[in-house]
């Protein structure tokens, strides 16, 4: 816990993704010679000789970056929405407090009026 802020545990999905990425990295490390062996690659309009394993690792890296960016975008959108909701809740809380205060004041005024009326009637009955 840092300064009273509870630490969130990692979600199982996050742990699974990290484990899979670690396994892919370990697999690439253990088979690096095979990954870097050049191969003839056909790209419909061109044919090149390049290491297929390295190209596949680059593709996985690009996909990871894209998904991280999408995740960050979703997280930012969620934070902005929660701030908006919190602001709206605070405004509603303030309005409710003002309405309650107004009701209390009107009740106080009504009670003072009733008390004045009762005092007036008592004065009449007592004969002042």
C-alpha positions as CSV (number, residue, x, y, z in Angstrom):
1,X,0.0,0.0,0.0
2,X,1.5,3.4,-1.0
3,X,0.3,6.4,1.0
4,X,-3.1,4.8,1.8
5,X,-3.8,3.7,-1.8
6,X,-4.5,0.0,-2.1
7,X,-2.5,-1.9,-4.7
8,X,-4.6,-3.6,-7.4
9,X,-3.8,-7.3,-8.1
10,X,-3.1,-8.2,-11.7
11,X,-6.0,-9.7,-13.5
12,X,-5.8,-13.3,-14.6
13,X,-6.1,-12.2,-18.3
14,X,-3.1,-9.8,-17.9
15,X,-1.0,-12.6,-16.3
16,X,-1.9,-15.0,-19.1
17,X,-0.9,-12.4,-21.8
18,X,2.4,-11.7,-20.0
19,X,3.1,-15.4,-19.7
20,X,2.3,-16.0,-23.4
21,X,4.6,-13.1,-24.4
22,X,7.4,-14.5,-22.2
23,X,7.0,-17.9,-23.7
24,X,7.1,-16.4,-27.2
25,X,10.3,-14.5,-26.2
26,X,11.8,-17.7,-24.7
27,X,10.9,-19.7,-27.8
28,X,12.6,-17.1,-30.1
29,X,15.7,-17.0,-27.9
30,X,16.1,-20.7,-27.8
31,X,15.6,-21.0,-31.6
32,X,17.3,-17.8,-32.6
33,X,19.5,-19.5,-35.3
34,X,16.4,-20.9,-37.0
35,X,14.7,-17.5,-36.7
36,X,17.5,-15.7,-38.4
37,X,18.0,-18.2,-41.2
38,X,17.1,-16.5,-44.5
39,X,14.2,-17.8,-46.5
40,X,12.7,-16.9,-49.9
41,X,9.5,-15.0,-49.2
42,X,6.8,-14.2,-51.8
43,X,4.8,-11.0,-51.3
44,X,2.5,-11.3,-54.4
45,X,4.3,-8.4,-56.1
46,X,7.8,-9.0,-54.9
47,X,10.0,-11.9,-53.8
48,X,12.7,-11.3,-51.2
49,X,15.1,-13.3,-49.1
50,X,14.8,-12.5,-45.4
51,X,14.6,-14.3,-42.1
52,X,11.0,-15.4,-41.7
53,X,11.3,-15.8,-37.9
54,X,12.5,-12.2,-37.4
55,X,9.7,-10.9,-39.6
56,X,7.1,-12.9,-37.6
57,X,8.6,-11.5,-34.3
58,X,8.4,-8.0,-35.7
59,X,4.7,-8.7,-36.7
60,X,4.0,-9.9,-33.1
61,X,5.7,-6.8,-31.7
62,X,3.7,-4.5,-33.9
63,X,0.4,-6.3,-32.9
64,X,1.3,-6.0,-29.2
65,X,2.0,-2.3,-29.6
66,X,-1.3,-1.8,-31.5
67,X,-3.2,-3.6,-28.8
68,X,-1.5,-1.6,-26.0
69,X,-2.4,1.6,-27.8
70,X,-6.0,0.5,-28.1
71,X,-6.0,-0.5,-24.4
72,X,-4.6,2.9,-23.4
73,X,-7.2,4.6,-25.5
74,X,-10.0,2.6,-23.8
75,X,-8.5,3.3,-20.4
76,X,-8.4,7.0,-21.0
77,X,-12.0,7.0,-22.3
78,X,-13.1,5.2,-19.2
79,X,-11.2,7.6,-16.9
80,X,-12.7,10.6,-18.7
81,X,-16.2,9.1,-18.4
82,X,-15.7,8.4,-14.7
83,X,-14.6,12.0,-14.1
84,X,-17.7,13.2,-15.9
85,X,-19.9,10.9,-13.8
86,X,-18.2,12.0,-10.6
87,X,-18.7,15.7,-11.6
88,X,-22.3,15.1,-12.3
89,X,-22.8,13.2,-9.0
90,X,-21.2,16.1,-7.1
91,X,-23.6,18.6,-8.9
92,X,-26.6,16.4,-8.1
93,X,-25.4,16.0,-4.4
94,X,-25.1,19.8,-4.2
95,X,-28.6,20.3,-5.7
96,X,-30.0,17.8,-3.3
97,X,-28.4,19.6,-0.4
98,X,-29.8,22.9,-1.6
99,X,-33.2,21.4,-2.0
100,X,-33.1,19.9,1.5
101,X,-31.9,23.2,2.9
102,X,-34.8,25.0,1.1
103,X,-37.3,22.5,2.5
104,X,-35.9,23.0,6.0
105,X,-36.1,26.8,5.7
106,X,-39.7,26.6,4.4
107,X,-40.6,24.2,7.3
108,X,-39.0,26.6,9.8
109,X,-41.0,29.5,8.3
110,X,-44.2,27.5,8.5
111,X,-43.5,26.5,12.1
112,X,-42.8,30.1,13.0
113,X,-46.1,31.1,11.4
114,X,-48.0,28.4,13.2
115,X,-46.4,29.3,16.5
116,X,-47.2,33.0,16.0
117,X,-50.8,32.0,15.2
118,X,-51.0,29.8,18.3
119,X,-49.6,32.6,20.5
120,X,-52.1,35.1,19.0
121,X,-55.0,32.7,19.8
122,X,-53.6,32.1,23.3
123,X,-53.4,35.8,23.8
124,X,-57.1,36.1,22.8
125,X,-58.1,33.3,25.1
126,X,-56.1,34.6,28.0
127,X,-57.6,38.0,27.4
128,X,-54.7,40.2,26.7
